[in-house]
Every structure is written in structure tokens, then in C-alpha cells.
Amino acid sequence: MTDKTEQDLRHALGNARAETEALKSMLTKAADRLEDIVEANCSDEEQDKALATAQRLRKVIERTGGKSDGAADGATLPAA
């Protein structure tokens, strides 16, 4: 593998990790907002829907590893 190819792969991996972390953050905020809605004066049916959606969002976060340390599903590159 050439240095240019390795550099490109490292850059792409870094971008993918950053995007993953941004999406996790967005999902977490969405789940938090849905839980806030439940605390408001909504109908029981709407509260149940919001809680179910929040739970689904949190499961998505957990399935992606739930990590925020930059490690993406154990993916590693060889040391330079």
C-alpha cells in the first residue's frame, strides 16, 4: 500500500468516525427531546409513542457501539 493510499484511507476513516459521532449525538438529543415531550401535558397515546421512539433511538446508539472515544467498532489501521 502506498503512503498516499494509506493517508487517504486514514482520512476517510477519520471522516466516517466523525460522522458516526455526530449522528449518535443527534440521536441522543432527539431521544432526550422526546422524553421531554412526555413530561409535557400530552395525551397518554402521544406520550407512549414518544417514549417508544426514544427507546428505538437509544437502541440504535447502543448497536453502533455506544462509544464516543473515536473507536469505530474496533476498526484499526496499522501504525504508520
Backbone as XML, in Angstrom:
<?xml version="1.0"?>
<chain id="A" units="angstrom">
  <residue number="1" name="MET">
    <atom name="N" x="0.850" y="-1.166" z="0.000"/>
    <atom name="CA" x="0.000" y="0.000" z="0.000"/>
    <atom name="C" x="0.902" y="1.238" z="0.000"/>
  </residue>
  <residue number="2" name="THR">
    <atom name="N" x="0.576" y="2.205" z="-0.838"/>
    <atom name="CA" x="1.382" y="3.416" z="-0.902"/>
    <atom name="C" x="1.034" y="4.339" z="0.247"/>
  </residue>
  <residue number="3" name="ASP">
    <atom name="N" x="1.956" y="5.247" z="0.529"/>
    <atom name="CA" x="1.703" y="6.215" z="1.602"/>
    <atom name="C" x="0.479" y="7.065" z="1.297"/>
  </residue>
  <residue number="4" name="LYS">
    <atom name="N" x="0.303" y="7.427" z="0.030"/>
    <atom name="CA" x="-0.857" y="8.235" z="-0.377"/>
    <atom name="C" x="-2.154" y="7.473" z="-0.124"/>
  </residue>
  <residue number="5" name="THR">
    <atom name="N" x="-2.192" y="6.192" z="-0.490"/>
    <atom name="CA" x="-3.388" y="5.374" z="-0.278"/>
    <atom name="C" x="-3.683" y="5.245" z="1.214"/>
  </residue>
  <residue number="6" name="GLU">
    <atom name="N" x="-2.649" y="4.981" z="2.004"/>
    <atom name="CA" x="-2.842" y="4.845" z="3.451"/>
    <atom name="C" x="-3.336" y="6.162" z="4.049"/>
  </residue>
  <residue number="7" name="GLN">
    <atom name="N" x="-2.773" y="7.268" z="3.596"/>
    <atom name="CA" x="-3.197" y="8.573" z="4.082"/>
    <atom name="C" x="-4.660" y="8.827" z="3.716"/>
  </residue>
  <residue number="8" name="ASP">
    <atom name="N" x="-5.036" y="8.487" z="2.491"/>
    <atom name="CA" x="-6.430" y="8.648" z="2.058"/>
    <atom name="C" x="-7.369" y="7.789" z="2.890"/>
  </residue>
  <residue number="9" name="LEU">
    <atom name="N" x="-6.961" y="6.552" z="3.174"/>
    <atom name="CA" x="-7.793" y="5.657" z="3.987"/>
    <atom name="C" x="-7.935" y="6.172" z="5.414"/>
  </residue>
  <residue number="10" name="ARG">
    <atom name="N" x="-6.839" y="6.664" z="5.976"/>
    <atom name="CA" x="-6.902" y="7.220" z="7.335"/>
    <atom name="C" x="-7.837" y="8.428" z="7.375"/>
  </residue>
  <residue number="11" name="HIS">
    <atom name="N" x="-7.752" y="9.256" z="6.343"/>
    <atom name="CA" x="-8.614" y="10.430" z="6.266"/>
    <atom name="C" x="-10.086" y="10.009" z="6.160"/>
  </residue>
  <residue number="12" name="ALA">
    <atom name="N" x="-10.369" y="9.039" z="5.299"/>
    <atom name="CA" x="-11.740" y="8.554" z="5.125"/>
    <atom name="C" x="-12.269" y="7.947" z="6.417"/>
  </residue>
  <residue number="13" name="LEU">
    <atom name="N" x="-11.417" y="7.189" z="7.109"/>
    <atom name="CA" x="-11.827" y="6.587" z="8.383"/>
    <atom name="C" x="-12.119" y="7.671" z="9.411"/>
  </residue>
  <residue number="14" name="GLY">
    <atom name="N" x="-11.270" y="8.673" z="9.469"/>
    <atom name="CA" x="-11.496" y="9.779" z="10.399"/>
    <atom name="C" x="-12.812" y="10.485" z="10.117"/>
  </residue>
  <residue number="15" name="ASN">
    <atom name="N" x="-13.098" y="10.705" z="8.835"/>
    <atom name="CA" x="-14.370" y="11.337" z="8.463"/>
    <atom name="C" x="-15.553" y="10.464" z="8.859"/>
  </residue>
  <residue number="16" name="ALA">
    <atom name="N" x="-15.443" y="9.162" z="8.623"/>
    <atom name="CA" x="-16.537" y="8.243" z="8.967"/>
    <atom name="C" x="-16.768" y="8.228" z="10.475"/>
  </residue>
  <residue number="17" name="ARG">
    <atom name="N" x="-15.692" y="8.234" z="11.241"/>
    <atom name="CA" x="-15.832" y="8.260" z="12.699"/>
    <atom name="C" x="-16.494" y="9.547" z="13.167"/>
  </residue>
  <residue number="18" name="ALA">
    <atom name="N" x="-16.088" y="10.676" z="12.583"/>
    <atom name="CA" x="-16.671" y="11.961" z="12.956"/>
    <atom name="C" x="-18.168" y="11.992" z="12.612"/>
  </residue>
  <residue number="19" name="GLU">
    <atom name="N" x="-18.514" y="11.475" z="11.448"/>
    <atom name="CA" x="-19.923" y="11.427" z="11.053"/>
    <atom name="C" x="-20.727" y="10.537" z="11.999"/>
  </residue>
  <residue number="20" name="THR">
    <atom name="N" x="-20.153" y="9.398" z="12.375"/>
    <atom name="CA" x="-20.827" y="8.482" z="13.288"/>
    <atom name="C" x="-21.077" y="9.156" z="14.630"/>
  </residue>
  <residue number="21" name="GLU">
    <atom name="N" x="-20.079" y="9.832" z="15.148"/>
    <atom name="CA" x="-20.235" y="10.518" z="16.432"/>
    <atom name="C" x="-21.268" y="11.631" z="16.338"/>
  </residue>
  <residue number="22" name="ALA">
    <atom name="N" x="-21.287" y="12.356" z="15.227"/>
    <atom name="CA" x="-22.276" y="13.419" z="15.042"/>
    <atom name="C" x="-23.685" y="12.830" z="15.007"/>
  </residue>
  <residue number="23" name="LEU">
    <atom name="N" x="-23.854" y="11.719" z="14.303"/>
    <atom name="CA" x="-25.175" y="11.073" z="14.240"/>
    <atom name="C" x="-25.606" y="10.557" z="15.604"/>
  </residue>
  <residue number="24" name="LYS">
    <atom name="N" x="-24.685" y="9.970" z="16.358"/>
    <atom name="CA" x="-25.018" y="9.499" z="17.702"/>
    <atom name="C" x="-25.472" y="10.664" z="18.572"/>
  </residue>
  <residue number="25" name="SER">
    <atom name="N" x="-24.773" y="11.787" z="18.448"/>
    <atom name="CA" x="-25.137" y="12.968" z="19.221"/>
    <atom name="C" x="-26.533" y="13.442" z="18.848"/>
  </residue>
  <residue number="26" name="MET">
    <atom name="N" x="-26.821" y="13.471" z="17.551"/>
    <atom name="CA" x="-28.144" y="13.888" z="17.097"/>
    <atom name="C" x="-29.225" y="12.937" z="17.605"/>
  </residue>
  <residue number="27" name="LEU">
    <atom name="N" x="-28.960" y="11.635" z="17.566"/>
    <atom name="CA" x="-29.937" y="10.663" z="18.048"/>
    <atom name="C" x="-30.174" y="10.820" z="19.549"/>
  </residue>
  <residue number="28" name="THR">
    <atom name="N" x="-29.099" y="11.044" z="20.282"/>
    <atom name="CA" x="-29.224" y="11.228" z="21.731"/>
    <atom name="C" x="-30.076" y="12.456" z="22.045"/>
  </residue>
  <residue number="29" name="LYS">
    <atom name="N" x="-29.804" y="13.550" z="21.338"/>
    <atom name="CA" x="-30.585" y="14.769" z="21.556"/>
    <atom name="C" x="-32.047" y="14.553" z="21.182"/>
  </residue>
  <residue number="30" name="ALA">
    <atom name="N" x="-32.297" y="13.834" z="20.097"/>
    <atom name="CA" x="-33.683" y="13.554" z="19.690"/>
    <atom name="C" x="-34.393" y="12.721" z="20.750"/>
  </residue>
  <residue number="31" name="ALA">
    <atom name="N" x="-33.716" y="11.707" z="21.269"/>
    <atom name="CA" x="-34.314" y="10.871" z="22.314"/>
    <atom name="C" x="-34.591" y="11.698" z="23.563"/>
  </residue>
  <residue number="32" name="ASP">
    <atom name="N" x="-33.658" y="12.572" z="23.921"/>
    <atom name="CA" x="-33.864" y="13.443" z="25.086"/>
    <atom name="C" x="-35.073" y="14.349" z="24.886"/>
  </residue>
  <residue number="33" name="ARG">
    <atom name="N" x="-35.197" y="14.920" z="23.683"/>
    <atom name="CA" x="-36.336" y="15.806" z="23.394"/>
    <atom name="C" x="-37.658" y="15.048" z="23.465"/>
  </residue>
  <residue number="34" name="LEU">
    <atom name="N" x="-37.662" y="13.816" z="22.950"/>
    <atom name="CA" x="-38.885" y="13.019" z="23.016"/>
    <atom name="C" x="-39.281" y="12.735" z="24.458"/>
  </residue>
  <residue number="35" name="GLU">
    <atom name="N" x="-38.292" y="12.459" z="25.288"/>
    <atom name="CA" x="-38.593" y="12.227" z="26.700"/>
    <atom name="C" x="-39.104" y="13.501" z="27.364"/>
  </residue>
  <residue number="36" name="ASP">
    <atom name="N" x="-38.593" y="14.662" z="26.926"/>
    <atom name="CA" x="-39.103" y="15.931" z="27.451"/>
    <atom name="C" x="-40.564" y="16.129" z="27.071"/>
  </residue>
  <residue number="37" name="ILE">
    <atom name="N" x="-40.906" y="15.712" z="25.857"/>
    <atom name="CA" x="-42.296" y="15.820" z="25.397"/>
    <atom name="C" x="-43.214" y="15.020" z="26.313"/>
  </residue>
  <residue number="38" name="VAL">
    <atom name="N" x="-42.742" y="13.861" z="26.715"/>
    <atom name="CA" x="-43.550" y="13.003" z="27.581"/>
    <atom name="C" x="-43.857" y="13.712" z="28.897"/>
  </residue>
  <residue number="39" name="GLU">
    <atom name="N" x="-42.904" y="14.508" z="29.371"/>
    <atom name="CA" x="-43.107" y="15.220" z="30.628"/>
    <atom name="C" x="-44.099" y="16.372" z="30.470"/>
  </residue>
  <residue number="40" name="ALA">
    <atom name="N" x="-44.306" y="16.820" z="29.229"/>
    <atom name="CA" x="-45.266" y="17.896" z="28.974"/>
    <atom name="C" x="-46.680" y="17.328" z="29.058"/>
  </residue>
  <residue number="41" name="ASN">
    <atom name="N" x="-47.643" y="18.177" z="28.917"/>
    <atom name="CA" x="-49.040" y="17.763" z="29.006"/>
    <atom name="C" x="-49.533" y="17.220" z="27.673"/>
  </residue>
  <residue number="42" name="CYS">
    <atom name="N" x="-49.101" y="16.018" z="27.326"/>
    <atom name="CA" x="-49.552" y="15.351" z="26.104"/>
    <atom name="C" x="-50.522" y="14.237" z="26.482"/>
  </residue>
  <residue number="43" name="SER">
    <atom name="N" x="-51.236" y="13.770" z="25.479"/>
    <atom name="CA" x="-52.128" y="12.640" z="25.725"/>
    <atom name="C" x="-51.294" y="11.403" z="26.037"/>
  </residue>
  <residue number="44" name="ASP">
    <atom name="N" x="-51.911" y="10.445" z="26.707"/>
    <atom name="CA" x="-51.213" y="9.212" z="27.039"/>
    <atom name="C" x="-50.711" y="8.508" z="25.780"/>
  </residue>
  <residue number="45" name="GLU">
    <atom name="N" x="-51.504" y="8.539" z="24.730"/>
    <atom name="CA" x="-51.119" y="7.885" z="23.470"/>
    <atom name="C" x="-49.871" y="8.552" z="22.882"/>
  </residue>
  <residue number="46" name="GLU">
    <atom name="N" x="-49.832" y="9.870" z="22.875"/>
    <atom name="CA" x="-48.674" y="10.588" z="22.338"/>
    <atom name="C" x="-47.440" y="10.364" z="23.209"/>
  </residue>
  <residue number="47" name="GLN">
    <atom name="N" x="-47.636" y="10.301" z="24.501"/>
    <atom name="CA" x="-46.519" y="10.024" z="25.409"/>
    <atom name="C" x="-45.947" y="8.640" z="25.140"/>
  </residue>
  <residue number="48" name="ASP">
    <atom name="N" x="-46.823" y="7.657" z="24.957"/>
    <atom name="CA" x="-46.371" y="6.290" z="24.667"/>
    <atom name="C" x="-45.581" y="6.241" z="23.361"/>
  </residue>
  <residue number="49" name="LYS">
    <atom name="N" x="-46.072" y="6.940" z="22.343"/>
    <atom name="CA" x="-45.374" y="6.977" z="21.053"/>
    <atom name="C" x="-43.994" y="7.619" z="21.193"/>
  </residue>
  <residue number="50" name="ALA">
    <atom name="N" x="-43.939" y="8.726" z="21.928"/>
    <atom name="CA" x="-42.664" y="9.428" z="22.108"/>
    <atom name="C" x="-41.669" y="8.567" z="22.868"/>
  </residue>
  <residue number="51" name="LEU">
    <atom name="N" x="-42.125" y="7.900" z="23.915"/>
    <atom name="CA" x="-41.231" y="7.024" z="24.685"/>
    <atom name="C" x="-40.730" y="5.854" z="23.836"/>
  </residue>
  <residue number="52" name="ALA">
    <atom name="N" x="-41.614" y="5.273" z="23.036"/>
    <atom name="CA" x="-41.220" y="4.155" z="22.171"/>
    <atom name="C" x="-40.172" y="4.612" z="21.152"/>
  </residue>
  <residue number="53" name="THR">
    <atom name="N" x="-40.367" y="5.791" z="20.587"/>
    <atom name="CA" x="-39.397" y="6.318" z="19.631"/>
    <atom name="C" x="-38.064" y="6.591" z="20.310"/>
  </residue>
  <residue number="54" name="ALA">
    <atom name="N" x="-38.088" y="7.173" z="21.485"/>
    <atom name="CA" x="-36.856" y="7.437" z="22.232"/>
    <atom name="C" x="-36.110" y="6.131" z="22.514"/>
  </residue>
  <residue number="55" name="GLN">
    <atom name="N" x="-36.847" y="5.089" z="22.884"/>
    <atom name="CA" x="-36.213" y="3.796" z="23.145"/>
    <atom name="C" x="-35.572" y="3.229" z="21.880"/>
  </residue>
  <residue number="56" name="ARG">
    <atom name="N" x="-36.256" y="3.363" z="20.736"/>
    <atom name="CA" x="-35.689" y="2.878" z="19.472"/>
    <atom name="C" x="-34.418" y="3.634" z="19.119"/>
  </residue>
  <residue number="57" name="LEU">
    <atom name="N" x="-34.414" y="4.945" z="19.319"/>
    <atom name="CA" x="-33.224" y="5.740" z="19.026"/>
    <atom name="C" x="-32.052" y="5.311" z="19.913"/>
  </residue>
  <residue number="58" name="ARG">
    <atom name="N" x="-32.333" y="5.085" z="21.185"/>
    <atom name="CA" x="-31.258" y="4.669" z="22.098"/>
    <atom name="C" x="-30.721" y="3.275" z="21.732"/>
  </residue>
  <residue number="59" name="LYS">
    <atom name="N" x="-31.577" y="2.401" z="21.228"/>
    <atom name="CA" x="-31.114" y="1.083" z="20.777"/>
    <atom name="C" x="-30.187" y="1.213" z="19.582"/>
  </residue>
  <residue number="60" name="VAL">
    <atom name="N" x="-30.503" y="2.140" z="18.682"/>
    <atom name="CA" x="-29.637" y="2.377" z="17.523"/>
    <atom name="C" x="-28.258" y="2.818" z="18.004"/>
  </residue>
  <residue number="61" name="ILE">
    <atom name="N" x="-28.234" y="3.719" z="18.974"/>
    <atom name="CA" x="-26.963" y="4.197" z="19.512"/>
    <atom name="C" x="-26.182" y="3.036" z="20.125"/>
  </residue>
  <residue number="62" name="GLU">
    <atom name="N" x="-26.857" y="2.195" z="20.905"/>
    <atom name="CA" x="-26.199" y="1.051" z="21.539"/>
    <atom name="C" x="-25.642" y="0.086" z="20.501"/>
  </residue>
  <residue number="63" name="ARG">
    <atom name="N" x="-26.375" y="-0.147" z="19.420"/>
    <atom name="CA" x="-25.935" y="-1.095" z="18.389"/>
    <atom name="C" x="-24.723" y="-0.603" z="17.623"/>
  </residue>
  <residue number="64" name="THR">
    <atom name="N" x="-24.484" y="0.707" z="17.634"/>
    <atom name="CA" x="-23.297" y="1.235" z="16.968"/>
    <atom name="C" x="-22.111" y="1.256" z="17.919"/>
  </residue>
  <residue number="65" name="GLY">
    <atom name="N" x="-22.265" y="0.624" z="19.033"/>
    <atom name="CA" x="-21.174" y="0.523" z="19.990"/>
    <atom name="C" x="-21.314" y="1.491" z="21.143"/>
  </residue>
  <residue number="66" name="GLY">
    <atom name="N" x="-22.124" y="2.509" z="20.960"/>
    <atom name="CA" x="-22.329" y="3.472" z="22.027"/>
    <atom name="C" x="-21.065" y="4.166" z="22.472"/>
  </residue>
  <residue number="67" name="LYS">
    <atom name="N" x="-20.006" y="4.075" z="21.676"/>
    <atom name="CA" x="-18.717" y="4.637" z="22.050"/>
    <atom name="C" x="-18.628" y="6.078" z="21.601"/>
  </residue>
  <residue number="68" name="SER">
    <atom name="N" x="-17.940" y="6.879" z="22.388"/>
    <atom name="CA" x="-17.676" y="8.249" z="21.971"/>
    <atom name="C" x="-16.189" y="8.535" z="22.091"/>
  </residue>
  <residue number="69" name="ASP">
    <atom name="N" x="-15.372" y="7.484" z="22.072"/>
    <atom name="CA" x="-13.925" y="7.644" z="22.213"/>
    <atom name="C" x="-13.205" y="7.632" z="20.881"/>
  </residue>
  <residue number="70" name="GLY">
    <atom name="N" x="-13.960" y="7.682" z="19.766"/>
    <atom name="CA" x="-13.345" y="7.700" z="18.449"/>
    <atom name="C" x="-13.106" y="6.330" z="17.872"/>
  </residue>
  <residue number="71" name="ALA">
    <atom name="N" x="-13.268" y="5.267" z="18.659"/>
    <atom name="CA" x="-13.077" y="3.919" z="18.137"/>
    <atom name="C" x="-14.371" y="3.471" z="17.483"/>
  </residue>
  <residue number="72" name="ALA">
    <atom name="N" x="-14.263" y="3.097" z="16.234"/>
    <atom name="CA" x="-15.457" y="2.698" z="15.488"/>
    <atom name="C" x="-15.488" y="1.189" z="15.325"/>
  </residue>
  <residue number="73" name="ASP">
    <atom name="N" x="-16.284" y="0.535" z="16.137"/>
    <atom name="CA" x="-16.481" y="-0.919" z="16.033"/>
    <atom name="C" x="-15.181" y="-1.698" z="15.942"/>
  </residue>
  <residue number="74" name="GLY">
    <atom name="N" x="-14.182" y="-1.255" z="16.688"/>
    <atom name="CA" x="-12.931" y="-1.992" z="16.748"/>
    <atom name="C" x="-12.055" y="-1.849" z="15.525"/>
  </residue>
  <residue number="75" name="ALA">
    <atom name="N" x="-12.405" y="-0.967" z="14.604"/>
    <atom name="CA" x="-11.611" y="-0.792" z="13.399"/>
    <atom name="C" x="-10.303" y="-0.121" z="13.737"/>
  </residue>
  <residue number="76" name="THR">
    <atom name="N" x="-9.239" y="-0.669" z="13.213"/>
    <atom name="CA" x="-7.920" y="-0.078" z="13.441"/>
    <atom name="C" x="-7.139" y="-0.101" z="12.134"/>
  </residue>
  <residue number="77" name="LEU">
    <atom name="N" x="-6.191" y="0.798" z="12.049"/>
    <atom name="CA" x="-5.275" y="0.821" z="10.926"/>
    <atom name="C" x="-3.888" y="0.522" z="11.457"/>
  </residue>
  <residue number="78" name="PRO">
    <atom name="N" x="-3.030" y="-0.048" z="10.636"/>
    <atom name="CA" x="-1.671" y="-0.292" z="11.105"/>
    <atom name="C" x="-0.967" y="1.012" z="11.418"/>
  </residue>
  <residue number="79" name="ALA">
    <atom name="N" x="-0.071" y="0.975" z="12.376"/>
    <atom name="CA" x="0.683" y="2.163" z="12.749"/>
    <atom name="C" x="1.540" y="2.608" z="11.576"/>
  </residue>
  <residue number="80" name="ALA">
    <atom name="N" x="1.682" y="3.919" z="11.473"/>
    <atom name="CA" x="2.476" y="4.487" z="10.362"/>
    <atom name="C" x="3.944" y="4.259" z="10.578"/>
  </residue>
</chain>
